[in-house]
C-alpha cells in the first residue's frame, strides 16, 4: 500500500499512539507535581515563595528553549534517540534536585528538568503521532495523545501528596526519576513509517523556516500561544498553594465529602487532578472539533472562554465549590489548544518539519509559562496575594483570542502556488 493510501485508510488506535500516550502521561504526571512541592520545600529551607517559584519558572523556560532543539534533533538523528536523551536528562535533573539545598541549585537543576520534559513531551511525541496517523484521524489522534498528558495530571499531584506522607520530598524525586526511565522500555514500537511527499522531500529545514518566519500567520500563532503557557503554568505552580492558604474551613458533606476532601491542602492537590480529568474530555472534544471545524476559530473561542471563566471566578465568593467548578471549567480548556495548534502547524506547513516548527511555537507557550510562574511568586511576595497576576491572565487570554482571528489556514504551499 502506498503512502497516500495509508494516509487515507489508517486506523485511529495504533501501537505508536498508545506508546506516545504512555510517555506523555508519565512525563506530565511528574511535571504537574511541582506545585505540590512548593510549600514543603520552601518551608524546609525557609525560602520566600519566589525562590522555588523561580525554579519552576526556569523549568518552563528551559522546556520552551529545548523543544525546537529536540524537534530538530529528532528529525536529524531519529525520534527515539531524542526521546531517550530527554528521559536521561529529565532523570538526572530530578536526582540532583533531590540533594540540592539552595535556591540557586534548584533553579539550575530545574533547567535540566525542563530540557528533559522537552525531550519527552508534546513536540517530539505529537510529531511522530501526527505522521503515523491517517489524514482523517490526525486531529483526533493528536487530541488523544494530548489527553494522555491530562491523564498524567490526574495521577501526578495526588500521588505526590500520598508519597509525601510516606517519605521526604527528596525520595519522591528519586521515585519519579526511576519512573521516567522505566517508561522508555516502550520505545521499540514507537516508530512511524510515514514517507514524506515529493514536495516535502524537496524542502529543507532552512527553506521551511524562512517561509514560516515570513508568514504573518506563523507569527500570530506564536504570539497567541503565549497566554496558554501563562495560565497553565501559573495554575500548575501556584493554584495548590493558593487554595491551601484559603482561610475559611472546609465545609464537609455532599460533593466535597465524596471527593475525600477534608483540608485545604488536599483540596489544592485535588484541583489539579480535577483540571486533568476535565481536560481529557475537553482535549478529545478539541480533537473532534479540529476535524470538523476551523481550528483558528475553535482556538479563538477557547481563549475567550478562559478569560470569561477567570473573571467569574475572581468576582464570585472564594468557596470550595467555586474552586471546584473553576477547576473543571479551566480543565475543559486546559490542553485543548495543543492538538489544535499542533494540527494547525502540520496543516499549514506540512508534517516533515512539524516537530521543529511546533517547537518554535511552543517556545512562546513556555515563555508565557516562565512569566506566569515567576510573576505569581514575585507579586505574592510583594502584595501577599495573587490578585494582580490573575487579572493579567485575563488580559493575555483576551489578546490571544483576538490575534487568532486573522490567521490564514490555507496551506502555505497552496498559497505560494496560487500566488
TIGUDO-318428 format. One record per atom (N, C-alpha, C): x, y, z. Coordinates in steps of 0.1 Angstrom, whole numbers, plus 5000, padded with zeros to 4 digits. Layout:
BEGIN
XYZ...
// end
This chain:
BEGIN
500949885000500050005000500950125000500650224991501550344991501250435002502050545003501850635015500550705014500150745003498850825002497650735006497750605003496650515007496650495022497850485028497950475043497350605049497650715044497150835049495650845050495050785040493650785039492950675047493650555049492950445054493450395068494350465074494950425086493950415098494250335108493450325120493650435130492650465138492850565148493750515159493450405165494250355176495350265171496650295173497750225168498750205180499750115179500750095189501550225191501750295180502550425181501750525189500450535187499650625195499650585210499550455213499550415227500850435234501950415227503250435232503450585235503050665225503250815227502350865239501150805241500350845252500950805265501650685266502250645279503450735282504250775272505350855275504950995280503951055273503451185277502851175290502051075293501351055306502351065318503450985317504350975328505151105329505551165317506351285317505451405324504251405320503351515326502851485340502851355344502451325358503551385367504751375363505851425371505851575370505751625358505851775356504751845364503551785365502451855371502551855387503451795393503551785407504351895414505051975406505952075413505252175421503952205418503252295427502952235440502852105441502652035454503852045463505052055457506352075464506652215468505852305463506052455466506252485481505252445489505252475503506252385511506352255509507252175517508752215515509152245503510552285500510852425506509852515503510152655508510152655524509352575530509252575545510552505551511052405544512152325549513452415550513552505539514752585538514552735542513252765545512952905549513053005538512752955526512853045514511553125512511653245507510453315502509853245491508553265488507853195478508453215464509053325462509553355449510753265445511553215455512753135451512353005444511452925450511152805444510252825431509452935432508652975420509553005408510653065411511653105400512252975395512452875403513052745398512052685389510752685392509752625383509652715371509752845372509752925360510852895351512052875356513152835348512952705341512252605348511952485342511052505330510052585331509152615320509952685308510852775311511552835301512552745294513152655302514052555296513352455287512152425291511252335283511052405269510752535270510452605257511752615249512852645255514152655248514552525242514352415249514752285244513852225234512552265233511652205224512052215209512352325204512852325190514052255187515052255197516252175195516052025195515151975204514851835204514051795192513251895187512451865175513451845163514351945162515351935151516251815153516651775165517451665168516751535164515451525167514651405163514551395148514451505141514251495126515651465119516751495127518051465121518651325125518551285138519151165142518151055146516851095147515850995150515051035162513751005162512851045173513150965186513450835185513650765197514950795204515950835196517250875203517051005210516251095204515951225210515151205223514251115223513351085235514251025246515050935243515950865253516850975259517451055251518251165256517551255266516251295262515451375270515151305284514851175283514551105296515751095305516951075299518151075308518351215314518251315307518451455312517351485323516151445320515051455330515351385343515851265342516151185354517351245362518351285355519551345361519051475369518251555362517751675369517051655382516151545382515451515394516351455405517251365401518151315411519051415418519551505410520451615415519551715423518351735419517451825427517151775441517251645442516851585455517951615465519151655461520251685471520551825471519851905463520052055463519552125475520252215481519852285493519752435492520052485480520052635479519052665467518452785468517552825456518352825443519552865443520352875430520552735425520852635433521052495429519752445423518552465429517352425424516952485411517252615410517052685398517852635386519152605389519952555378519552415374519152325384518752195381517352185374516552275377515252275371515352315356516452375352516752395338516952255331517652165338517852035332516551955332515751975342514351905342513551955330513552085328512852145317513252095304514652075302515152015289514651875288514551805299514051665299512651655295511851745300510451755296510251785281511151865276511151895261511351775253512251685258512551565250511551455251510751465262509751355264508251415263508151535258506851595258506251615245505351715243504551725232505251735218506351825218506951855205507351725197508151645203508651525196507551415195506851395206505851285206504651315196504151445196503051475187503451465172504651505169505151495156505151355151505651265159505551115155504151065153503351105163501951055163501251115151501451245148500851315136501251245123502551215122503051145109502451005108502250945119501850805119500250795117499550905118498150895118497650925104496450865101495850885088495351035088495151085076494651225074493351245082492451155080491151175086491151155102492151085107492251065122493251155128494051235120495151305126494751405138493751485136493351575146492951505159492251395157491751315169492951245175493851195167495051125173495851225182496051345177496751445184495951485197494651485196493851515208493951405218494051275214494151165223495551165230496551195222497951205228498051315238497451425234497451545244496651515256495551445255494751405266495451315276496451235270497251155279498051235289498451355285499051455294498151485306496851495303495951525313495751405322495851285316495851165325496951165335498151205330499251225340498951325350498351435346498051535356497051495366496151405363495251345373495951265383496951185378497651095387498751165395499451255389500651315395500451385408499651485409499651565422499151475434498051395433497651315444498651215448499351155437500451055440501551125448501951245443503051325451502551355465501351395467500851425480500851295489500451185483500451055490501951015494502851025484504250985487504851075497504451205497505051295507504651255521503451185522503051135535503851005540504650945530505350825533506850855534507350955527508750975526509051125524510251165526510651305523510551345509510451475506510351515492511451465483512651455489513851415482513651275476513151185484512851045480511851045469510851135469509851135459510451175446511351265446512051305433512851185428513451095436514150975431513150875425512050865431510950775426510550825412510350945410509951005397511050985387512351005391513450985382513450835376513150745385513050605380511950575371510750645374509550625365509850675351510450785349510650845335511650755328512550695335513550605328512850465324511950425333511250295331510350295319509750405316508750415305509450405292510750425291511550415279511550275273511150175281511050035275510050015264509150115263508150105252508550165239509750215238510250285226510450195214510750065215510949995203509749995193508550015198507350025189507050165184507850265189507550405186508250455174507850405163508550445150507450455139507450565133506450595122507050555108506250495100506750455086506250565076505950685081505550795072506650825062506250845050507150885039506751025034507651115034507351255030506951255016506151355012505751374998506851424990506851414977507951474969508151614972507151694974507251834977507951854990507651775000508251785013509751745012510051645004511451595003512351704997511751784988512551894982512752004992511952015003512052125012513252095022513952205025515052195035514552265048515152235059514752295071514952445071516052495064516352635063515252695054514852625044513752685035512452695042512052595049510752595056510752705067511852715074511952825084511852955078512452975067512453105060510953145056510253045051508953065046507953085058508153005069507353025081507553155087508753195089509053325095508553445087508453425074507953525065506453525064505753435071504253415070503653485082502853585081502253655093501453565102500853455096500153365104500953285114502253255110503153185119503453275131503553405129503853505140502653515149501453515143500253525151500053405160500353285154500253155162501253165173502453215170503453225181503053315192502553435188502153525199500953475206500053415200498753375206498953255216500053175214500253065223500853105236501253235237501853285249500953275261499653315259498753315271498453175276498453075267498152945271499252895281500452925278501552895288501452965301501153095300501053185311500053125321498853095316497753055325498052915331498452815322498652685326499752675337500852745334502052735344501652805357500952915356500552995368499652905377498752835371497852755379498552625384499352565376500052445380500952475392501752585391502752615401502152675414501052755412500652835423499252805429498352735421497052715425496952625437497752515438497752435451498052515463499052605462499452685474498352795476497852855465496752955466495552895473495152775470494052705477494352665491495552615493495952565506495952675516496252795512496252915522494852975523493852915517492452965518492052965533491653075538491453095553490253035559489253005550487952955556488052805558487452745568487452605569486652535558487052405555486352335545484952285551483952315543482652265547482352125543482252035553482151895549480751855545480651745538479351695533479151715518478251625513477951635499479051605489479151685479480151665468481551675474481851775483483151795488483551665496482651615504482951495512483251375503482451365492482651255483484051245476484651365475486051365469487151335480486651315492487651285503488451415507487851525505488551655508488251695523489251705531489051755545489851865549490951895541491752015544491952095531492452215533492752305521493952245513494852175520495952115513495452005504494551925508494051815499493251875488492451985491491652055481492652115470493752165474494752225465495252115456495551995461496151895452495051835443493751825449492651775441492351865429492451995431492152085420492952055407494152035409495052005397494551875390494151775398493651645393492351675386491451755392490151785385490351855372491351945371491652005359492051905348492951805352493351705343492151615339491251585348490151495345489251565335488951695337488051765328488751785314490051795315490751825302490851695293490751575298490651465290489451475280488351515286487151545278487351655269487851765274488051885266488951875255490051805257491051785247490551685236489951585240489351495230488251575221487551655228486551735221487251835212488351895216489051985207489651905195490051785197490551705185489351675176488251655181487051625172486651755165486651865172486251995166487252035155488552005158489652045148489451965135488751845136488551765124487351825116486451885122485151925116485052075114485852155121485652305121487052375120486952505117488152585115488952585129490252545128490952535141491152675147491452775139491652905144490452965152489252935147488052985153487752905166488052775167487952705179488952755189490152785185491152845194490752985199490153065191489653195195488653175206487653085204486653065214487253015227488252925226488852865239489452975247490253065240490953175248489953275253488853305246487853395251487153335263486853205263486253135275487153135287488453115285489353125296489253255303489253365295489153495301487853515309486753465303485453485309485353405322485853275322485753195334486653255345487753305342488653365352488053485358487453565350486753685356485653645365484853545362483753495370484353445384485453365383486053315395486453425404487053525399487653635407486553715413485353725407484253805412483353735421483353605421482453525429483153505443482353465453482953435467483953315465485053325473486053225473485653105482484953005476484452895484484952765477484952655485485452525479484652485466483352515466482552485454483052565442483252695444483652775433485052735428485952695438487252645434487152525425486152435428486052305421485452335407484352425406483852445393484852515384485652605390486652675382487652575377488052485385489052375381488452295369487152255370486552185359486452275346486052395348485852485336487252505329488252535337489552555331490152425325489752315332490252185327489752155313488452185310487952165297488752245286489352355290490052435281491552415282492052335291493452335296494452305285494452185280495352155269494652135255493452185255492652185243493252265232494152355235494852435225495952355218496452255224497652185219497352105206496352015206496051945193495652045182494952155186494552245176495752325170496652365179497852445175498752355167499052245172500052155165499352105152498052075152497452045139497452155129497352275134497352395125498752405119499752385127501152385121501352285111500952155114501052055104500252075091499052135093498252165081498752275072499252375078499752495071501152465065502052405073503452405069503952265066503052165067503452025063503951945076504151815074504451725085505951705087506751715076508051675077508851745088508651875089509351955099508452005110507451935113506451975122507051985136507951895140508551895154509252025156510052065146510852185147509952305148509052315138508152435138507252445150506752335154505852335167506752375179508052325179508952355189509152505191509252575179509452715179508252785185507052745180505752795185505652775200506152655204505952615218506852695227507952755222508752845230507952965235507053015227506253125231505353075243504852955242504052895253504852895266506052845265506852835277507452965282507553065273507953195277506853255286505553235281504453275289504453195302504753065302504852995315505853045324507053085319508053135327507553265334506953355327506553475332505353455342504453365339503353335348503753285361504753185361505153125374506053235382506953295375507853395382507053505387506153565379505353675383504453645394503853525394503053485405503753485419505053435419505753435431506253575435506653655425507153785427506053875433504853875427503753955432503153905445503253775447502753725460503653775471504953775469505953825479505753975482505354045471505254195472503954235478502854165474501554205478500854115488501353995490500653895499499453825493499253845480498153775473498453765458497553685451497753665437496853745428496153845433495053905426495553965413496654045413497154115401497554015390498153905394498653805384497453735377496353715384495153665378494653755368494553885371493953985361494854005349496153985351497053995339496753875330496453755336496053645328494753665320493853735326492653775318492953855306493853945308494254035297494953955285495953865289496653795278495753695271494753635279493853545272492953615262492553735265491753815256492553855244493753885246494653925235494853805226495053685231495253565223493953535215492853555221491553535213491553625201491953745202491953845192492953815180494153775184495153755174494953635165494153535170493853415162492953445150492153545151491153575141491753595127492853675125493353695111494253585106494453475113495353365108494753305095495653285085495253225073495453075073494452995073494552845075494852775062494852845051495252775038496652725038496952605035498352555035499252655027500452675033501452775027501852735013502052605010502452564997501352604987500152574991498952614982498952754979499152834990499152984988500253034979501452974981502553014972502352974958501752854955501552814941500452904935499452944943498353024938498953164935499953214943500453344941501453354930
// end
